[in-house]
Amino acid sequence: MKEDILNINDIKLLVDAFYTKVREDDLLADIFNSRIENRWAEHLEKMYRFWQTVLLDVNTYHGSPFAPHAKMPVNEEHFERWIQLFFATIDENFSGEKASEAKWRAQKMAEMFSYKINYYRSNPDKKPL
């Protein structure tokens, strides 16, 4: 029986398993690997803090998650694949209220990032927040 996402160790499992998929994915790997380069450990630590803050109400993440993504060369296809991999990772490892919340929050974040990236591409005089 799969457990829910309850603590930082669960967050680390989620993040590590998800980004292992991303780093090997035909569509996403080049984008993420070229952007992050040799800073994967730093990125994963930041993602642990982000998801710990979002899902467990432990305020360890500080910053603006959109800004680093604003100029990434991505479109709807990339966001759809990101969601597929995220949902698959959740389903393989977890079950419960927090697992469902993680999927919902990831979906909303992908929608908002996609919208904002398209907005800034259409309005190059605007600076991403």
N, CA and C atoms as an extended XYZ file, in Angstrom:
387
Properties=species:S:1:pos:R:3:atomname:S:1:resname:S:1:resid:I:1 pbc="F F F"
N         0.838       -1.187        0.000 N   MET     1
C         0.000        0.000        0.000 CA  MET     1
C         0.879        1.245        0.000 C   MET     1
N         0.585        2.159       -0.883 N   LYS     2
C         1.343        3.403       -0.977 CA  LYS     2
C         0.887        4.365        0.110 C   LYS     2
N         1.845        5.086        0.644 N   GLU     3
C         1.570        6.082        1.671 CA  GLU     3
C         1.407        7.455        1.021 C   GLU     3
N         0.912        8.386        1.780 N   ASP     4
C         0.767        9.760        1.323 CA  ASP     4
C         2.108       10.493        1.476 C   ASP     4
N         2.161       11.710        1.001 N   ILE     5
C         3.336       12.571        1.155 CA  ILE     5
C         3.206       13.232        2.521 C   ILE     5
N         4.066       12.820        3.466 N   LEU     6
C         3.886       13.243        4.852 CA  LEU     6
C         5.049       14.015        5.444 C   LEU     6
N         6.246       13.886        4.861 N   ASN     7
C         7.425       14.491        5.479 CA  ASN     7
C         8.474       14.808        4.424 C   ASN     7
N         9.584       15.360        4.874 N   ILE     8
C        10.638       15.781        3.949 CA  ILE     8
C        11.224       14.600        3.184 C   ILE     8
N        11.284       13.430        3.787 N   ASN     9
C        11.806       12.265        3.068 CA  ASN     9
C        10.897       11.895        1.894 C   ASN     9
N         9.594       12.043        2.080 N   ASP    10
C         8.656       11.807        0.975 CA  ASP    10
C         8.838       12.852       -0.119 C   ASP    10
N         9.042       14.097        0.274 N   ILE    11
C         9.290       15.170       -0.695 CA  ILE    11
C        10.551       14.860       -1.499 C   ILE    11
N        11.598       14.436       -0.818 N   LYS    12
C        12.853       14.110       -1.507 CA  LYS    12
C        12.652       12.947       -2.480 C   LYS    12
N        11.911       11.943       -2.080 N   LEU    13
C        11.613       10.830       -2.980 CA  LEU    13
C        10.872       11.320       -4.218 C   LEU    13
N         9.852       12.137       -4.018 N   LEU    14
C         9.084       12.695       -5.131 CA  LEU    14
C         9.980       13.485       -6.073 C   LEU    14
N        10.721       14.426       -5.535 N   VAL    15
C        11.558       15.313       -6.353 CA  VAL    15
C        12.645       14.515       -7.074 C   VAL    15
N        13.329       13.642       -6.367 N   ASP    16
C        14.410       12.868       -6.983 CA  ASP    16
C        13.887       11.951       -8.087 C   ASP    16
N        12.786       11.262       -7.827 N   ALA    17
C        12.224       10.360       -8.834 CA  ALA    17
C        11.719       11.133      -10.046 C   ALA    17
N        11.073       12.262       -9.801 N   PHE    18
C        10.553       13.080      -10.895 CA  PHE    18
C        11.681       13.608      -11.778 C   PHE    18
N        12.690       14.213      -11.165 N   TYR    19
C        13.760       14.798      -11.965 CA  TYR    19
C        14.651       13.743      -12.607 C   TYR    19
N        14.685       12.545      -12.084 N   THR    20
C        15.359       11.454      -12.795 CA  THR    20
C        14.648       11.209      -14.119 C   THR    20
N        13.326       11.210      -14.093 N   LYS    21
C        12.545       11.054      -15.329 CA  LYS    21
C        12.801       12.225      -16.291 C   LYS    21
N        12.768       13.436      -15.765 N   VAL    22
C        12.973       14.633      -16.594 CA  VAL    22
C        14.338       14.588      -17.273 C   VAL    22
N        15.363       14.233      -16.521 N   ARG    23
C        16.732       14.235      -17.050 CA  ARG    23
C        16.942       13.194      -18.141 C   ARG    23
N        16.046       12.219      -18.218 N   GLU    24
C        16.163       11.158      -19.220 CA  GLU    24
C        15.112       11.256      -20.316 C   GLU    24
N        14.216       12.215      -20.216 N   ASP    25
C        13.097       12.318      -21.151 CA  ASP    25
C        13.547       12.904      -22.490 C   ASP    25
N        13.068       12.299      -23.579 N   ASP    26
C        13.450       12.749      -24.923 CA  ASP    26
C        13.073       14.199      -25.185 C   ASP    26
N        11.959       14.655      -24.657 N   LEU    27
C        11.495       16.016      -24.911 CA  LEU    27
C        12.091       17.041      -23.944 C   LEU    27
N        12.238       16.676      -22.684 N   LEU    28
C        12.610       17.641      -21.651 CA  LEU    28
C        14.092       17.640      -21.261 C   LEU    28
N        14.777       16.546      -21.443 N   ALA    29
C        16.143       16.406      -20.925 CA  ALA    29
C        17.066       17.515      -21.407 C   ALA    29
N        17.100       17.773      -22.693 N   ASP    30
C        18.032       18.782      -23.215 CA  ASP    30
C        17.750       20.165      -22.642 C   ASP    30
N        16.484       20.497      -22.508 N   ILE    31
C        16.120       21.817      -21.979 CA  ILE    31
C        16.591       21.959      -20.536 C   ILE    31
N        16.275       20.986      -19.702 N   PHE    32
C        16.640       21.069      -18.291 CA  PHE    32
C        18.139       20.924      -18.093 C   PHE    32
N        18.750       19.948      -18.760 N   ASN    33
C        20.181       19.720      -18.570 CA  ASN    33
C        21.023       20.897      -19.056 C   ASN    33
N        20.617       21.537      -20.149 N   SER    34
C        21.384       22.677      -20.637 CA  SER    34
C        21.195       23.899      -19.735 C   SER    34
N        20.050       24.015      -19.138 N   ARG    35
C        19.754       25.154      -18.260 CA  ARG    35
C        20.425       24.987      -16.892 C   ARG    35
N        20.347       23.790      -16.343 N   ILE    36
C        20.843       23.538      -14.991 CA  ILE    36
C        22.323       23.162      -14.997 C   ILE    36
N        22.768       22.547      -16.078 N   GLU    37
C        24.157       22.125      -16.249 CA  GLU    37
C        24.610       21.261      -15.076 C   GLU    37
N        25.662       21.676      -14.380 N   ASN    38
C        26.212       20.865      -13.282 CA  ASN    38
C        25.672       21.300      -11.919 C   ASN    38
N        24.558       22.026      -11.903 N   ARG    39
C        23.988       22.529      -10.645 CA  ARG    39
C        22.761       21.721      -10.213 C   ARG    39
N        22.718       20.436      -10.557 N   TRP    40
C        21.547       19.633      -10.228 CA  TRP    40
C        21.334       19.504       -8.718 C   TRP    40
N        22.402       19.330       -7.965 N   ALA    41
C        22.247       19.188       -6.506 CA  ALA    41
C        21.601       20.445       -5.920 C   ALA    41
N        22.046       21.603       -6.372 N   GLU    42
C        21.475       22.876       -5.917 CA  GLU    42
C        19.998       22.986       -6.321 C   GLU    42
N        19.698       22.597       -7.559 N   HIS    43
C        18.315       22.658       -8.041 CA  HIS    43
C        17.413       21.721       -7.241 C   HIS    43
N        17.878       20.526       -6.988 N   LEU    44
C        17.073       19.565       -6.233 CA  LEU    44
C        16.817       20.063       -4.816 C   LEU    44
N        17.829       20.645       -4.178 N   GLU    45
C        17.640       21.210       -2.838 CA  GLU    45
C        16.567       22.296       -2.853 C   GLU    45
N        16.598       23.127       -3.875 N   LYS    46
C        15.596       24.186       -3.999 CA  LYS    46
C        14.208       23.587       -4.190 C   LYS    46
N        14.112       22.517       -4.966 N   MET    47
C        12.824       21.867       -5.197 CA  MET    47
C        12.314       21.165       -3.940 C   MET    47
N        13.218       20.614       -3.147 N   TYR    48
C        12.794       20.033       -1.858 CA  TYR    48
C        12.122       21.112       -1.013 C   TYR    48
N        12.790       22.268       -0.927 N   ARG    49
C        12.248       23.356       -0.106 CA  ARG    49
C        10.932       23.877       -0.679 C   ARG    49
N        10.851       23.992       -2.011 N   PHE    50
C         9.624       24.475       -2.643 CA  PHE    50
C         8.449       23.561       -2.305 C   PHE    50
N         8.603       22.265       -2.580 N   TRP    51
C         7.484       21.345       -2.351 CA  TRP    51
C         7.204       21.128       -0.864 C   TRP    51
N         8.212       21.233       -0.021 N   GLN    52
C         7.982       21.153        1.416 CA  GLN    52
C         7.123       22.327        1.872 C   GLN    52
N         7.398       23.502        1.348 N   THR    53
C         6.610       24.689        1.671 CA  THR    53
C         5.191       24.559        1.148 C   THR    53
N         5.042       24.131       -0.090 N   VAL    54
C         3.732       24.046       -0.735 CA  VAL    54
C         2.861       22.955       -0.111 C   VAL    54
N         3.425       21.783        0.110 N   LEU    55
C         2.607       20.642        0.545 CA  LEU    55
C         2.566       20.420        2.052 C   LEU    55
N         3.636       20.767        2.737 N   LEU    56
C         3.706       20.438        4.163 CA  LEU    56
C         3.604       21.655        5.067 C   LEU    56
N         3.423       22.836        4.468 N   ASP    57
C         3.314       24.073        5.241 CA  ASP    57
C         4.517       24.314        6.140 C   ASP    57
N         5.687       23.893        5.675 N   VAL    58
C         6.936       24.169        6.368 CA  VAL    58
C         7.642       25.208        5.516 C   VAL    58
N         7.711       26.427        6.014 N   ASN    59
C         8.150       27.562        5.206 CA  ASN    59
C         9.672       27.592        5.044 C   ASN    59
N        10.169       26.780        4.097 N   THR    60
C        11.611       26.709        3.850 CA  THR    60
C        11.999       27.288        2.497 C   THR    60
N        11.033       27.556        1.628 N   TYR    61
C        11.330       28.110        0.304 CA  TYR    61
C        11.028       29.597        0.300 C   TYR    61
N        11.991       30.355       -0.214 N   HIS    62
C        11.806       31.787       -0.362 CA  HIS    62
C        12.258       32.152       -1.768 C   HIS    62
N        11.429       32.860       -2.465 N   GLY    63
C        11.799       33.261       -3.810 CA  GLY    63
C        10.587       33.298       -4.711 C   GLY    63
N        10.864       33.539       -5.967 N   SER    64
C         9.824       33.602       -6.982 CA  SER    64
C        10.044       32.457       -7.958 C   SER    64
N         9.189       31.457       -7.961 N   PRO    65
C         9.448       30.296       -8.809 CA  PRO    65
C         9.334       30.569      -10.308 C   PRO    65
N         8.599       31.600      -10.705 N   PHE    66
C         8.421       31.808      -12.145 CA  PHE    66
C         9.644       32.404      -12.826 C   PHE    66
N        10.283       33.371      -12.210 N   ALA    67
C        11.352       34.130      -12.867 CA  ALA    67
C        12.411       33.265      -13.559 C   ALA    67
N        12.935       32.214      -12.932 N   PRO    68
C        13.949       31.410      -13.620 CA  PRO    68
C        13.421       30.672      -14.861 C   PRO    68
N        12.112       30.550      -14.964 N   HIS    69
C        11.512       29.808      -16.082 CA  HIS    69
C        11.034       30.718      -17.213 C   HIS    69
N        11.052       32.014      -16.990 N   ALA    70
C        10.407       32.961      -17.902 CA  ALA    70
C        10.912       32.887      -19.334 C   ALA    70
N        12.187       32.622      -19.514 N   LYS    71
C        12.748       32.633      -20.867 CA  LYS    71
C        13.130       31.243      -21.364 C   LYS    71
N        12.583       30.232      -20.737 N   MET    72
C        12.886       28.866      -21.184 CA  MET    72
C        12.219       28.600      -22.534 C   MET    72
N        12.872       27.834      -23.395 N   PRO    73
C        12.324       27.536      -24.719 CA  PRO    73
C        11.303       26.395      -24.651 C   PRO    73
N        10.169       26.689      -24.044 N   VAL    74
C         9.139       25.664      -23.859 CA  VAL    74
C         7.801       26.147      -24.401 C   VAL    74
N         6.948       25.171      -24.691 N   ASN    75
C         5.596       25.468      -25.148 CA  ASN    75
C         4.636       24.478      -24.491 C   ASN    75
N         3.417       24.471      -24.953 N   GLU    76
C         2.381       23.628      -24.339 CA  GLU    76
C         2.781       22.152      -24.306 C   GLU    76
N         3.426       21.680      -25.355 N   GLU    77
C         3.856       20.278      -25.417 CA  GLU    77
C         4.798       19.940      -24.256 C   GLU    77
N         5.691       20.844      -23.929 N   HIS    78
C         6.634       20.618      -22.835 CA  HIS    78
C         5.914       20.578      -21.483 C   HIS    78
N         4.967       21.476      -21.308 N   PHE    79
C         4.206       21.472      -20.053 CA  PHE    79
C         3.365       20.206      -19.917 C   PHE    79
N         2.778       19.762      -21.002 N   GLU    80
C         1.992       18.519      -20.965 CA  GLU    80
C         2.863       17.326      -20.576 C   GLU    80
N         4.069       17.269      -21.132 N   ARG    81
C         4.979       16.176      -20.797 CA  ARG    81
C         5.431       16.285      -19.343 C   ARG    81
N         5.713       17.503      -18.890 N   TRP    82
C         6.114       17.729      -17.505 CA  TRP    82
C         5.034       17.188      -16.555 C   TRP    82
N         3.792       17.512      -16.853 N   ILE    83
C         2.670       17.040      -16.031 CA  ILE    83
C         2.549       15.514      -16.095 C   ILE    83
N         2.686       14.943      -17.284 N   GLN    84
C         2.623       13.475      -17.403 CA  GLN    84
C         3.656       12.814      -16.496 C   GLN    84
N         4.876       13.311      -16.539 N   LEU    85
C         5.943       12.729      -15.721 CA  LEU    85
C         5.697       12.953      -14.235 C   LEU    85
N         5.216       14.134      -13.877 N   PHE    86
C         4.946       14.436      -12.475 CA  PHE    86
C         3.834       13.535      -11.939 C   PHE    86
N         2.743       13.441      -12.677 N   PHE    87
C         1.632       12.596      -12.253 CA  PHE    87
C         2.061       11.133      -12.152 C   PHE    87
N         2.847       10.660      -13.121 N   ALA    88
C         3.320        9.270      -13.089 CA  ALA    88
C         4.174        9.024      -11.847 C   ALA    88
N         5.009        9.990      -11.514 N   THR    89
C         5.863        9.858      -10.331 CA  THR    89
C         5.017        9.786       -9.068 C   THR    89
N         4.033       10.636       -8.971 N   ILE    90
C         3.121       10.596       -7.819 CA  ILE    90
C         2.436        9.230       -7.747 C   ILE    90
N         1.844        8.802       -8.861 N   ASP    91
C         1.086        7.553       -8.874 CA  ASP    91
C         1.947        6.328       -8.558 C   ASP    91
N         3.203        6.361       -8.949 N   GLU    92
C         4.107        5.234       -8.680 CA  GLU    92
C         4.521        5.158       -7.218 C   GLU    92
N         4.491        6.287       -6.527 N   ASN    93
C         5.077        6.330       -5.183 CA  ASN    93
C         4.137        6.680       -4.048 C   ASN    93
N         3.017        7.318       -4.348 N   PHE    94
C         2.181        7.855       -3.273 CA  PHE    94
C         0.695        7.669       -3.567 C   PHE    94
N        -0.078        7.780       -2.495 N   SER    95
C        -1.532        7.777       -2.587 CA  SER    95
C        -2.066        8.524       -1.379 C   SER    95
N        -3.058        9.378       -1.607 N   GLY    96
C        -3.650       10.082       -0.485 CA  GLY    96
C        -3.955       11.524       -0.806 C   GLY    96
N        -4.362       12.239        0.222 N   GLU    97
C        -4.789       13.625        0.084 CA  GLU    97
C        -3.661       14.541       -0.409 C   GLU    97
N        -2.479       14.423        0.192 N   LYS    98
C        -1.346       15.269       -0.220 CA  LYS    98
C        -0.877       14.899       -1.625 C   LYS    98
N        -0.933       13.638       -1.972 N   ALA    99
C        -0.564       13.218       -3.334 CA  ALA    99
C        -1.505       13.862       -4.349 C   ALA    99
N        -2.786       13.865       -4.039 N   SER   100
C        -3.764       14.515       -4.918 CA  SER   100
C        -3.539       16.019       -4.975 C   SER   100
N        -3.235       16.606       -3.834 N   GLU   101
C        -2.960       18.042       -3.794 CA  GLU   101
C        -1.724       18.378       -4.622 C   GLU   101
N        -0.707       17.540       -4.554 N   ALA   102
C         0.521       17.775       -5.331 CA  ALA   102
C         0.205       17.792       -6.825 C   ALA   102
N        -0.629       16.874       -7.272 N   LYS   103
C        -1.019       16.845       -8.686 CA  LYS   103
C        -1.787       18.118       -9.058 C   LYS   103
N        -2.732       18.495       -8.223 N   TRP   104
C        -3.525       19.694       -8.495 CA  TRP   104
C        -2.636       20.924       -8.569 C   TRP   104
N        -1.734       21.066       -7.587 N   ARG   105
C        -0.851       22.235       -7.558 CA  ARG   105
C         0.098       22.244       -8.752 C   ARG   105
N         0.609       21.093       -9.130 N   ALA   106
C         1.502       21.013      -10.294 CA  ALA   106
C         0.759       21.401      -11.564 C   ALA   106
N        -0.474       20.935      -11.700 N   GLN   107
C        -1.279       21.276      -12.877 CA  GLN   107
C        -1.522       22.779      -12.946 C   GLN   107
N        -1.890       23.379      -11.843 N   LYS   108
C        -2.135       24.820      -11.807 CA  LYS   108
C        -0.850       25.607      -12.086 C   LYS   108
N         0.261       25.142      -11.538 N   MET   109
C         1.528       25.814      -11.776 CA  MET   109
C         1.903       25.733      -13.263 C   MET   109
N         1.735       24.582      -13.881 N   ALA   110
C         2.044       24.430      -15.305 CA  ALA   110
C         1.164       25.356      -16.145 C   ALA   110
N        -0.114       25.422      -15.811 N   GLU   111
C        -1.022       26.311      -16.542 CA  GLU   111
C        -0.589       27.767      -16.409 C   GLU   111
N        -0.261       28.189      -15.204 N   MET   112
C         0.133       29.573      -14.972 CA  MET   112
C         1.468       29.893      -15.637 C   MET   112
N         2.443       28.993      -15.512 N   PHE   113
C         3.737       29.225      -16.155 CA  PHE   113
C         3.567       29.322      -17.664 C   PHE   113
N         2.791       28.445      -18.238 N   SER   114
C         2.562       28.462      -19.686 CA  SER   114
C         1.917       29.776      -20.103 C   SER   114
N         0.905       30.189      -19.380 N   TYR   115
C         0.223       31.450      -19.676 CA  TYR   115
C         1.197       32.627      -19.590 C   TYR   115
N         1.968       32.683      -18.518 N   LYS   116
C         2.876       33.801      -18.316 CA  LYS   116
C         4.010       33.813      -19.346 C   LYS   116
N         4.549       32.654      -19.671 N   ILE   117
C         5.600       32.595      -20.692 CA  ILE   117
C         5.059       33.111      -22.018 C   ILE   117
N         3.875       32.684      -22.389 N   ASN   118
C         3.268       33.170      -23.631 CA  ASN   118
C         3.002       34.671      -23.575 C   ASN   118
N         2.578       35.166      -22.427 N   TYR   119
C         2.336       36.598      -22.265 CA  TYR   119
C         3.628       37.386      -22.485 C   TYR   119
N         4.704       36.980      -21.838 N   TYR   120
C         5.958       37.714      -21.963 CA  TYR   120
C         6.566       37.589      -23.353 C   TYR   120
N         6.340       36.481      -24.028 N   ARG   121
C         6.790       36.367      -25.421 CA  ARG   121
C         6.032       37.328      -26.314 C   ARG   121
N         4.763       37.529      -26.024 N   SER   122
C         3.932       38.441      -26.822 CA  SER   122
C         4.131       39.903      -26.437 C   SER   122
N         4.731       40.145      -25.298 N   ASN   123
C         4.960       41.500      -24.783 CA  ASN   123
C         6.417       41.630      -24.348 C   ASN   123
N         7.339       41.642      -25.312 N   PRO   124
C         8.762       41.629      -24.951 CA  PRO   124
C         9.235       42.863      -24.182 C   PRO   124
N         8.444       43.923      -24.188 N   ASP   125
C         8.819       45.117      -23.434 CA  ASP   125
C         8.543       44.967      -21.939 C   ASP   125
N         7.781       43.953      -21.575 N   LYS   126
C         7.474       43.689      -20.158 CA  LYS   126
C         8.559       42.817      -19.545 C   LYS   126
N         8.832       43.043      -18.275 N   LYS   127
C         9.819       42.230      -17.557 CA  LYS   127
C         9.089       41.211      -16.703 C   LYS   127
N         9.529       39.942      -16.754 N   PRO   128
C         8.905       38.922      -15.903 CA  PRO   128
C         9.077       39.240      -14.426 C   PRO   128
N         8.038       38.969      -13.671 N   LEU   129
C         8.082       39.180      -12.220 CA  LEU   129
C         8.503       37.928      -11.520 C   LEU   129
